[in-house]
Amino acid sequence: MATDIKDAARPVDARTLMDLLPNHPRLLALGEPTHGQDTLLDLRNDVFRDLVEQEGYRTIAIESDCLKALLVDDHVTTGAGTLDDVMTHGFSHDWGAFEGNRDLVRWMRAHNETRPAADHVHFAGFDTPVEITHAESPRAPLTALHTHLAPPDIDADTLDRLLGPDDRWTDPAAMFDPTRSTGRTPEARQLRALADDLIALLDQHPHTPRASLHARTATALLRYHHWMADPTPARMTRLCAQRDAAMAHNLLALAAQGPTLVHAHNAHLQRERSSMDLWQGRAEWWSAGALAGARLGDDYAFVATAVGTIRHQGVDTPPADTLEGLLYDNPAPHHLIAPTHLPTTTPRVSPWFGYAPLDPAHLKTIDGLVYVRDVTTGH
């Protein structure tokens, strides 16, 4: 079986990816089993460049704040701001600190500098503005939406009064104590009604994709804060589900604009249900990929990534009876393989919380597997 797997292994590039898939998907999702590893980011960058140059893809979307990412897109398309500034302020989750992301932004800007706007590549974040520790105030998207529409019957002072101080919304204690959340106060309920009125008004006028993004984000944040205030055991499941639902809406909007490469954790892109053990117990929900894929059908493809070792995090050579162990016999640094060539194996157990091994039971719902033999530090 190992020989068969080696024979079926292919290079990781745009052409072999497309040959593996039944069609040219509008959303090509490339998952990763861990975050912040430049080995994986460098490979993603190579794949995106190939997709741009050979397959007509023009957007990359990563698991980062969708509003902050507008700064990055402005930079790569117009040169606005400095590279240091957009790496500091254009990413959430500290993604701007990774050299692989800096390399991506630098390449995108260089690509666009000599090309007409119609041939520009674009950068997007598809995550909503939340962290595991807190959620942002809905002020930014609501204010942007209000400014765009300038409705005569809703004044800015009313909006500001209902929002109140931002630290009411961003209080980290609210993630662990629902009584600290402002999400179900009378003001929050009025803001949800006001947001609904603004979105209805937006639907009655021609508008830009950015206006739609602000509308989606305002709604998503208000819903998220609503569930932060929930005192029941369903709270964390609803929060995880709300986050991925908002991600899915952003992915669908990007797909409507053109072919997009999406890069995020496997758990956000898989077609199977996602799960996580949290301080309130186990949460299970449908991922952004499952939700978007159900809408897009064959226009959605999911290529998962598995790895052999991350030695600097204590993840050593995988056991031979696991999927990662079978693939580790191939000395190539990375390769692409169709899941139909892979046997049923024992699930791998990770000694490091930051790495989630691929569940062999998920093979039947992925379209391809990228295997990276050794994840190392640096480039």
Secondary structure, DSSP 8 states (H G I E B T S, - for coil): -HHHHHHH-B--SHHHHHHHSSS--SEEEEEESSSS-HHHHHHHHHHHHHHHHHH---EEEEEEETTTHHHHHHHHHH--S-HHHHHHHS-STTGGGSHHHHHHHHHHHHHHHTS-GGG--EEEEEE-SB-SS-B--THHHHHHHHHHH--TTS-HHHHHHHH--THHHH-GGGGT-GGG--TTSHHHHHHHHHHHHHHHHHHTS---HHHHHHHHHHHHHHHHHHHHT--STTHHHHHHHHHHHHHHHHHHHHHHHS-EEEEEEHHHH-SSEEEEEETTEEEEEE-HHHHHHHHHGGGEEEEEEEEEEBGGGTB-S--TTBHHHHHHTS-SSEEEE-GGG----B----SSTT-----GGGGGG-SEEEEEEE--S--
